[in-house]
Every structure is written in structure tokens, then in C-alpha cells.
Amino acid sequence: MIGAVIFDMDGLLIDSEPVWDQARSMMAAEAGRNWNTDDHKAVMGVSTAEWVDYMIRRLALTAPPETVEAHIIAQMVALYQREIPFFEGAVEAVVQAAERYPVGLASGSPRPLIDTVTRHPALAGKFTAILSGDQVARGKPAPDVYLAVAAAIGVAPKHCICLEDSGNGILAAKNAGMKVIAVPDARFAPSEDLLQHADMTLASISQFNLEILAGLA
């Protein structure tokens, strides 16, 4: 039985990863360092506190965490206010799921970015519960944000199906005892070992439909 469908946001619904990567690369360049693909993968799907800490350590930054966080988030909000980079089929996937099931959002993104995206007219009112990894004790791959969203919806974790793109997100949902549909971004795809934890893998969010959900029930 499916009780709820829970979506990740970055890299799944919106093509934010290149933008995050650009913002972090710029800060790295200012510090005289390089920001590479391994760095990008290391912070995909984690909480704000975790990626800020990673950047400070990786780039040997002297700025305090709140300054690093504010700088990156301000750049991202400005971009989203101009245009939200939805993946093709992303809005349709949420709308389809919401027609039949309670829908949640469990994102490692900072709350200001989540709110900017979910207030878009195409998504407004579709989510029963929305939580950021910043609002729970531990970020992905810990299960905290997924467990919190399931609790907010009022559905047992074992009756939830999650859609994720990152390795950390896949592990978080599995650690929560949920079924997972992996939708990896080919540019930043998790390793095959991590993808094997998913119950199903789609090449694109545009392939999502209710029949796929029924097949996992």
C-alpha cells in the first residue's frame, strides 16, 4: 500500500546542481582553490550546515559559517527569482502524484530556496509536508528528514515511496525504511553500488507515472 510520495528537490525537480556548482566554484576560485566533481558529489543532498562545513575545510576559508552560507544562498535565491530551472516533466510528476496521494518534499536545500521553489504557481498547494534537512538533527544520508516528512503527513515510512537523484538521498530514504525510485542526473550520477540500493531507476523524471508507483506497492 502506498501512503505517500516524497520528492527530493535539487537535481530531481530542478536543475540546480550546475548552479550550486558554479556558485561554489566561484568562491573556491576566490580562495585560490579548485572545486571539482568529487567535491560536488560530496555535498549533493546534505544539509546546509554540512556543505558549509565541507567548503570551509576543503577551501581553507577564514570566513565564518554564516557568511559562507549567506553568500551562496543569496546567489541562488536571486537566480530562482528570475527563473526556476525545472527539469522537463518535474512539475507534471508532482501534480500526478498529488492527484492520488499525499505528497511531501524532503530536501537538503536551505529553507529559503525550498520556499522559493514550492511557492511557484505550478507547485503551490501540492505538498502536504515540506521539510529541509536544516530542520532536523542530521542531514542525508541519515534518515531524519524523510522520517520527519512521513510523520508530518501521518504515514508509516514503509508505506512511502521516495524519488531521489543523489547517493546520499538514496541512502537516506532506504535508511528510513522507504522504497526509492532513483532518478540520477547523468552529469553527477551516484556510483553503481549506491544505485543498487534503489528499488527502481528512471533515466528521467519525465518517465514518472502512477503506474510505476503501483508497480512498487
Backbone bond lengths (Angstrom), bond angles and torsions (degrees), N, CA, C in turn:
res aa  C-N    CA-C-N  psi(-1)  N-CA   C-N-CA  omega(-1)  CA-C   N-CA-C  phi
1 M - - - 1.460 - - 1.519 109.61 -
2 I 1.320 115.60 133.27 1.466 120.66 176.99 1.520 108.59 -95.97
3 G 1.324 115.86 123.17 1.458 119.98 178.91 1.504 113.49 -102.34
4 A 1.334 117.37 -25.47 1.464 121.01 -179.35 1.519 109.69 -163.63
5 V 1.319 115.03 155.33 1.458 122.30 174.31 1.522 107.11 -118.19
6 I 1.323 116.13 128.06 1.465 120.71 -175.66 1.531 109.28 -120.35
7 F 1.314 115.52 126.77 1.454 122.00 -178.77 1.528 111.23 -104.55
8 D 1.319 115.79 142.53 1.456 121.94 160.99 1.534 106.14 -77.37
9 M 1.335 117.88 175.61 1.459 119.12 -179.81 1.535 111.83 -118.59
10 D 1.326 116.27 -66.58 1.463 120.35 -175.23 1.527 111.20 -65.58
11 G 1.323 115.82 129.38 1.450 119.94 178.09 1.510 114.11 80.91
12 L 1.325 116.65 -7.53 1.465 121.51 179.32 1.521 110.49 -116.22
13 L 1.337 116.50 -57.88 1.460 121.01 178.60 1.525 111.61 -91.53
14 I 1.312 116.21 -35.49 1.464 119.57 -179.14 1.527 110.20 -125.41
15 D 1.311 115.21 145.17 1.460 121.98 -178.40 1.528 109.06 -84.37
16 S 1.312 114.77 64.07 1.461 121.21 -174.16 1.520 113.38 -89.44
17 E 1.329 117.16 -20.18 1.463 118.94 -172.39 1.536 113.22 -58.86
18 P 1.336 119.99 -43.28 1.461 118.47 177.12 1.529 112.71 -62.06
19 V 1.331 116.54 -31.56 1.458 120.05 -179.83 1.529 110.35 -72.71
20 W 1.341 115.78 -45.33 1.464 119.37 174.14 1.528 109.75 -55.97
21 D 1.327 115.23 -45.56 1.455 120.36 -177.27 1.524 111.06 -61.78
22 Q 1.319 116.48 -40.61 1.456 120.42 179.78 1.527 110.92 -65.86
23 A 1.325 116.63 -44.48 1.460 120.38 -179.31 1.529 111.19 -62.53
24 R 1.316 115.92 -42.63 1.464 119.62 179.99 1.522 111.83 -71.95
25 S 1.331 116.77 -35.26 1.462 120.30 177.87 1.529 110.84 -63.93
26 M 1.318 116.19 -38.37 1.461 120.55 178.55 1.524 110.85 -64.32
27 M 1.326 116.58 -42.81 1.454 119.32 178.37 1.525 110.70 -66.73
28 A 1.333 116.21 -37.27 1.462 120.31 177.60 1.528 110.64 -63.05
29 A 1.342 116.09 -43.55 1.465 120.07 179.91 1.527 110.87 -61.61
30 E 1.316 115.98 -39.47 1.464 120.04 178.18 1.529 111.47 -62.41
31 A 1.355 114.98 -28.74 1.466 119.94 179.33 1.525 111.91 -90.92
32 G 1.341 116.24 2.37 1.456 119.98 -179.69 1.517 114.12 75.36
33 R 1.332 116.01 26.70 1.467 121.37 -179.66 1.520 110.52 -124.20
34 N 1.336 115.04 167.24 1.456 121.21 174.50 1.524 109.84 -103.66
35 W 1.324 116.37 145.07 1.467 122.82 174.99 1.523 106.47 -113.45
36 N 1.327 117.15 112.96 1.461 119.84 -171.72 1.535 112.53 -109.00
37 T 1.320 115.13 -178.73 1.468 120.61 -177.89 1.518 112.54 -62.17
38 D 1.319 117.09 -37.13 1.468 119.92 178.29 1.527 110.49 -63.51
39 D 1.328 116.81 -39.30 1.465 120.34 177.04 1.518 110.40 -62.88
40 H 1.316 115.72 -43.84 1.459 119.92 -179.18 1.528 110.87 -60.28
41 K 1.319 116.57 -46.59 1.463 120.33 179.97 1.527 111.43 -64.17
42 A 1.321 117.06 -33.82 1.469 121.31 -177.31 1.520 112.57 -64.57
43 V 1.341 117.13 -26.90 1.469 119.27 -176.69 1.528 113.00 -109.20
44 M 1.322 117.80 2.79 1.462 119.98 178.07 1.520 110.56 -66.96
45 G 1.327 116.02 123.46 1.461 120.68 173.89 1.513 116.54 83.96
46 V 1.339 118.40 -3.69 1.457 119.71 -178.37 1.522 110.39 -86.38
47 S 1.323 117.03 172.17 1.465 121.27 -179.60 1.524 110.93 -74.13
48 T 1.326 114.67 165.63 1.468 120.05 179.23 1.526 111.21 -58.99
49 A 1.324 116.98 -46.26 1.464 120.07 -178.68 1.521 111.15 -58.61
50 E 1.330 116.22 -36.58 1.463 120.23 -177.57 1.523 112.07 -72.97
51 W 1.352 117.62 -42.55 1.468 116.65 179.71 1.515 112.49 -73.18
52 V 1.332 116.86 -31.43 1.468 119.44 175.02 1.524 110.28 -64.33
53 D 1.332 116.39 -45.54 1.464 120.59 178.27 1.523 111.08 -61.07
54 Y 1.338 116.05 -41.33 1.466 120.08 179.50 1.528 110.46 -62.51
55 M 1.323 117.00 -44.86 1.464 119.95 -178.90 1.523 111.60 -63.61
56 I 1.308 116.31 -41.64 1.469 119.56 -179.51 1.521 110.27 -62.79
57 R 1.331 116.64 -44.27 1.463 120.10 179.84 1.520 111.77 -70.24
58 R 1.323 116.09 -45.69 1.467 120.95 -175.63 1.534 112.01 -66.48
59 L 1.331 116.59 -38.22 1.456 121.14 -175.20 1.522 113.09 -100.86
60 A 1.332 116.42 1.68 1.473 121.78 -178.78 1.528 110.76 53.45
61 L 1.329 115.87 46.05 1.457 120.89 -178.59 1.525 110.89 -76.13
62 T 1.314 115.31 145.52 1.476 120.06 177.58 1.533 111.50 -100.32
63 A 1.322 117.09 -12.25 1.462 120.63 178.77 1.525 109.73 -68.03
64 P 1.331 117.97 147.06 1.469 120.61 178.32 1.520 110.64 -69.09
65 P 1.344 117.20 158.09 1.468 120.77 -177.24 1.522 113.84 -53.22
66 E 1.337 117.08 -41.81 1.461 119.21 -177.06 1.529 112.19 -64.69
67 T 1.324 117.40 -29.75 1.465 120.61 178.25 1.526 110.86 -72.75
68 V 1.330 116.01 -43.18 1.467 120.57 178.08 1.529 109.64 -61.77
69 E 1.311 116.59 -47.19 1.468 121.46 179.64 1.517 111.56 -59.41
70 A 1.330 116.81 -49.98 1.465 121.06 -176.72 1.521 111.81 -62.32
71 H 1.312 116.93 -38.60 1.460 121.35 -178.95 1.527 111.23 -63.54
72 I 1.325 116.60 -48.07 1.462 120.81 -178.09 1.526 111.08 -68.79
73 I 1.318 117.47 -45.42 1.462 121.13 -177.15 1.526 111.55 -64.70
74 A 1.326 117.21 -38.76 1.466 120.38 178.97 1.520 110.92 -60.47
75 Q 1.322 116.69 -39.97 1.461 120.04 177.72 1.524 111.11 -63.81
76 M 1.332 116.08 -41.76 1.461 120.60 -177.99 1.533 111.79 -68.62
77 V 1.321 117.42 -43.98 1.466 120.55 179.51 1.520 110.56 -60.80
78 A 1.329 116.85 -42.35 1.461 120.71 -179.92 1.531 110.74 -59.42
79 L 1.330 116.44 -40.59 1.458 120.25 179.12 1.522 110.79 -66.31
80 Y 1.325 117.08 -46.95 1.464 120.80 -177.25 1.525 111.99 -64.91
81 Q 1.321 116.88 -31.04 1.457 119.19 179.12 1.524 111.51 -68.85
82 R 1.328 115.77 -23.68 1.472 119.66 175.54 1.518 110.23 -82.14
83 E 1.315 116.69 -46.65 1.469 121.26 179.49 1.522 109.53 -164.96
84 I 1.327 116.09 132.40 1.458 120.07 176.92 1.528 108.14 -89.43
85 P 1.327 117.47 124.13 1.470 120.32 -174.61 1.526 113.06 -82.96
86 F 1.327 116.78 69.54 1.459 120.39 178.59 1.529 110.65 -64.82
87 F 1.333 116.14 138.79 1.455 119.91 170.01 1.527 108.75 -69.99
88 E 1.322 116.29 150.52 1.450 120.65 175.46 1.528 110.05 -59.32
89 G 1.304 116.48 125.94 1.459 121.70 179.19 1.512 114.76 90.30
90 A 1.329 118.04 -6.18 1.465 120.50 -176.32 1.524 112.34 -68.01
91 V 1.311 116.24 -49.42 1.467 119.84 179.72 1.519 109.83 -61.54
92 E 1.316 116.61 -43.18 1.465 121.00 179.81 1.526 111.53 -61.02
93 A 1.340 117.20 -36.84 1.466 120.72 179.30 1.522 110.87 -63.66
94 V 1.326 116.65 -45.20 1.466 120.50 179.29 1.526 110.54 -64.58
95 V 1.324 116.33 -44.16 1.471 120.47 -179.31 1.528 110.83 -61.85
96 Q 1.335 116.30 -44.14 1.469 119.89 178.35 1.521 111.48 -60.02
97 A 1.312 116.15 -48.90 1.463 120.25 -178.27 1.523 111.08 -62.03
98 A 1.338 116.57 -40.84 1.464 121.19 -176.81 1.520 112.18 -69.70
99 E 1.331 117.29 -20.57 1.468 119.82 177.88 1.524 112.21 -68.73
100 R 1.349 115.99 -23.66 1.458 118.75 -175.25 1.530 114.06 -120.26
101 Y 1.344 117.04 -27.65 1.459 120.28 -173.88 1.527 111.25 -132.90
102 P 1.344 117.12 157.46 1.457 118.81 167.22 1.531 108.46 -62.85
103 V 1.307 116.06 139.34 1.461 120.86 -176.63 1.524 109.88 -120.55
104 G 1.332 115.37 135.07 1.454 120.58 178.11 1.519 111.22 -120.40
105 L 1.333 115.45 164.13 1.457 121.94 174.58 1.519 107.62 -127.05
106 A 1.327 116.50 125.28 1.466 122.38 179.51 1.519 107.56 -126.22
107 S 1.311 116.13 98.57 1.456 120.72 -171.61 1.525 112.00 -121.44
108 G 1.326 115.04 146.65 1.460 119.65 172.94 1.510 112.20 -83.00
109 S 1.318 117.22 -3.08 1.460 121.95 -177.54 1.531 110.73 -72.18
110 P 1.332 117.04 153.49 1.471 120.38 175.19 1.523 110.88 -62.48
111 R 1.313 116.44 148.69 1.462 120.88 -176.00 1.531 113.43 -56.85
112 P 1.333 120.60 -39.47 1.468 118.45 178.89 1.522 113.31 -58.16
113 L 1.326 117.81 -35.62 1.461 120.85 178.87 1.526 110.84 -73.60
114 I 1.332 116.27 -41.30 1.466 120.09 177.52 1.528 110.37 -59.17
115 D 1.329 116.18 -46.06 1.464 120.06 -178.20 1.523 111.46 -64.24
116 T 1.324 116.95 -38.13 1.460 120.24 178.57 1.523 110.76 -61.57
117 V 1.329 116.75 -41.36 1.457 120.97 -178.64 1.529 111.75 -73.44
118 T 1.327 117.64 -47.48 1.474 120.04 -173.27 1.528 112.93 -75.80
119 R 1.319 117.80 -12.56 1.469 120.50 174.76 1.528 112.28 -86.89
120 H 1.323 116.46 -4.32 1.463 119.59 175.75 1.529 108.30 -57.48
121 P 1.331 118.38 138.70 1.471 120.66 -176.47 1.524 114.61 -52.31
122 A 1.322 117.52 -30.84 1.466 120.00 -178.19 1.521 112.56 -71.94
123 L 1.349 117.21 -22.13 1.462 121.00 -176.55 1.527 113.34 -114.77
124 A 1.295 117.28 -13.51 1.468 120.66 -175.26 1.524 110.95 -55.98
125 G 1.320 116.15 127.97 1.458 122.19 177.68 1.515 115.34 82.61
126 K 1.323 117.91 -0.03 1.469 120.28 -178.50 1.522 113.14 -82.24
127 F 1.324 117.53 -25.66 1.463 120.93 -173.82 1.526 111.38 -97.43
128 T 1.326 114.90 128.57 1.467 120.83 176.32 1.524 111.08 -75.91
129 A 1.326 116.37 -35.16 1.463 121.26 179.69 1.521 109.10 -143.47
130 I 1.332 115.99 137.38 1.465 122.25 -179.75 1.524 107.90 -132.79
131 L 1.331 116.16 124.59 1.465 119.27 178.76 1.518 110.20 -138.91
132 S 1.323 113.93 146.01 1.462 122.33 173.30 1.519 109.32 -100.22
133 G 1.320 116.31 150.53 1.456 119.95 174.29 1.520 112.44 -59.70
134 D 1.340 116.29 -20.44 1.463 120.33 178.05 1.523 111.98 -70.85
135 Q 1.323 116.95 -15.38 1.461 120.88 -176.24 1.523 113.31 -94.67
136 V 1.325 116.75 2.01 1.461 121.28 178.38 1.526 108.82 -124.96
137 A 1.320 116.01 170.23 1.464 120.33 -173.29 1.522 113.12 -66.54
138 R 1.327 116.20 -40.54 1.466 120.21 -175.60 1.522 110.72 -130.11
139 G 1.323 115.33 141.82 1.450 119.88 177.63 1.513 111.41 -84.56
140 K 1.328 116.49 173.21 1.458 121.75 175.15 1.533 109.11 -58.87
141 P 1.333 119.52 139.20 1.469 129.52 19.27 1.528 115.57 -87.83
142 A 1.347 118.15 4.19 1.462 118.71 172.11 1.527 108.57 -64.12
143 P 1.319 118.65 151.76 1.471 121.27 -174.01 1.517 114.83 -83.32
144 D 1.332 118.12 0.50 1.461 122.29 -167.76 1.526 114.61 -51.37
145 V 1.339 117.87 -49.55 1.465 119.46 -174.97 1.528 111.26 -67.56
146 Y 1.324 117.89 -35.43 1.462 120.20 177.93 1.526 111.30 -69.67
147 L 1.318 116.32 -41.00 1.464 119.42 177.57 1.528 110.74 -64.06
148 A 1.326 116.71 -38.24 1.461 120.56 -179.70 1.525 111.37 -67.61
149 V 1.323 117.53 -39.60 1.466 120.51 178.24 1.527 110.37 -66.17
150 A 1.327 117.17 -44.11 1.463 120.31 177.97 1.526 110.82 -59.55
151 A 1.333 116.59 -42.12 1.465 120.50 179.13 1.521 111.03 -65.00
152 A 1.330 116.63 -39.57 1.461 120.21 -179.91 1.528 111.50 -65.79
153 I 1.332 116.17 -34.75 1.464 120.11 177.25 1.525 110.90 -76.75
154 G 1.345 116.01 -29.95 1.459 120.98 -178.10 1.508 112.97 90.43
155 V 1.348 115.93 33.81 1.458 121.91 -178.30 1.526 109.33 -124.54
156 A 1.329 116.95 138.69 1.455 120.71 176.89 1.526 109.89 -64.57
157 P 1.334 118.44 140.22 1.469 121.15 -179.15 1.525 113.95 -51.93
158 K 1.332 116.76 -37.62 1.464 119.16 -176.70 1.527 112.47 -66.17
159 H 1.330 117.47 -13.29 1.460 121.21 179.04 1.529 112.04 -102.56
160 C 1.335 116.48 12.74 1.461 120.68 -179.99 1.526 110.95 -105.15
161 I 1.312 115.75 142.28 1.459 122.01 171.47 1.526 107.46 -116.45
162 C 1.332 115.26 128.74 1.458 120.83 -177.07 1.518 110.44 -112.18
163 L 1.321 115.59 149.66 1.459 121.68 173.36 1.516 108.40 -116.09
164 E 1.317 115.95 126.70 1.463 122.28 -173.73 1.523 111.12 -141.14
165 D 1.335 115.01 152.51 1.466 119.35 176.18 1.517 112.64 -111.22
166 S 1.316 118.80 -28.15 1.465 121.62 -171.98 1.520 112.78 -98.43
167 G 1.321 115.74 158.31 1.454 120.68 176.28 1.507 112.07 -62.09
168 N 1.342 116.90 -43.37 1.464 120.37 178.37 1.524 111.19 -61.17
169 G 1.326 116.25 -39.31 1.456 119.87 -179.85 1.511 112.97 -68.97
170 I 1.324 116.05 -41.44 1.469 120.12 177.61 1.522 110.02 -59.34
171 L 1.321 116.79 -45.95 1.467 120.66 -179.73 1.525 110.91 -65.20
172 A 1.326 116.97 -38.54 1.465 120.37 -179.77 1.525 110.89 -61.13
173 A 1.325 116.04 -46.19 1.466 119.77 -179.14 1.524 111.28 -67.09
174 K 1.322 117.68 -41.16 1.460 120.50 178.20 1.529 110.61 -66.49
175 N 1.326 116.70 -39.13 1.470 120.43 177.29 1.522 111.65 -63.91
176 A 1.329 116.01 -24.21 1.467 120.61 177.16 1.523 111.86 -82.90
177 G 1.337 116.94 -6.25 1.456 120.57 -179.90 1.515 113.87 84.34
178 M 1.333 116.32 23.98 1.454 121.52 -177.93 1.526 111.35 -105.24
179 K 1.321 116.28 161.95 1.451 120.54 171.59 1.528 108.96 -84.71
180 V 1.332 115.60 147.25 1.461 120.17 -173.09 1.517 111.98 -128.93
181 I 1.323 114.53 131.16 1.464 121.26 168.50 1.518 106.49 -103.24
182 A 1.314 117.10 114.66 1.460 121.61 178.31 1.519 109.34 -85.44
183 V 1.336 115.51 134.08 1.460 121.41 175.76 1.532 106.49 -130.44
184 P 1.322 117.50 73.52 1.460 120.34 -173.30 1.517 113.25 -70.14
185 D 1.311 114.94 142.37 1.463 121.70 171.76 1.523 106.27 -81.13
186 A 1.316 117.06 120.85 1.466 120.86 -176.02 1.518 112.98 -57.30
187 R 1.330 116.65 -25.36 1.469 120.25 -179.58 1.525 112.10 -74.12
188 F 1.329 116.55 -27.35 1.462 121.06 -176.61 1.526 110.21 -134.93
189 A 1.307 116.89 38.68 1.462 121.43 -171.98 1.524 112.06 -65.03
190 P 1.343 117.01 140.65 1.463 120.96 173.30 1.522 110.21 -63.90
191 S 1.312 116.44 163.91 1.458 120.50 176.51 1.532 109.99 -65.70
192 E 1.327 115.43 160.34 1.458 119.86 178.36 1.524 111.35 -60.95
193 D 1.326 116.61 -34.45 1.466 120.28 178.27 1.522 111.05 -59.95
194 L 1.336 116.68 -41.24 1.453 120.24 179.56 1.530 111.17 -72.65
195 L 1.315 116.58 -39.88 1.468 119.66 179.74 1.520 111.97 -63.14
196 Q 1.322 116.98 -27.01 1.461 120.37 179.96 1.524 112.41 -66.36
197 H 1.333 116.97 -17.00 1.465 119.93 177.35 1.528 111.35 -74.63
198 A 1.333 117.60 -20.59 1.458 121.01 -178.51 1.520 110.73 -74.72
199 D 1.326 116.17 152.37 1.461 121.28 178.40 1.524 111.65 -82.81
200 M 1.325 115.62 -20.36 1.464 121.24 178.71 1.521 107.52 -160.05
201 T 1.331 116.44 150.24 1.460 121.25 176.76 1.521 109.55 -126.32
202 L 1.336 116.16 131.13 1.454 122.79 175.75 1.525 108.48 -111.49
203 A 1.305 116.31 147.53 1.465 120.50 178.89 1.521 111.61 -77.14
204 S 1.338 116.45 -22.48 1.457 121.34 -176.19 1.518 109.50 -156.90
205 I 1.329 116.49 149.50 1.461 120.46 177.08 1.529 110.15 -64.97
206 S 1.332 117.59 -21.77 1.462 120.66 178.71 1.525 112.14 -67.57
207 Q 1.344 117.45 -14.62 1.466 121.16 177.77 1.525 112.32 -82.89
208 F 1.314 117.21 -9.16 1.465 121.33 -177.00 1.523 111.20 -66.64
209 N 1.334 115.90 139.35 1.463 121.21 171.68 1.529 108.85 -157.27
210 L 1.302 116.07 170.23 1.466 120.66 -176.61 1.517 112.56 -68.21
211 E 1.322 117.79 -27.12 1.453 120.40 177.74 1.523 111.44 -64.58
212 I 1.325 116.90 -35.79 1.461 121.24 176.38 1.523 110.45 -61.96
213 L 1.320 116.10 -42.46 1.458 119.86 178.05 1.527 110.52 -62.39
214 A 1.318 116.24 -44.60 1.461 120.06 -179.14 1.528 110.81 -60.23
215 G 1.320 116.40 -34.55 1.452 119.81 -179.55 1.514 113.69 -68.70
216 L 1.339 116.05 -20.88 1.476 120.24 179.29 1.521 112.58 -95.72
217 A 1.311 116.62 -7.44 1.471 119.87 -176.26 1.512 110.95 -65.03
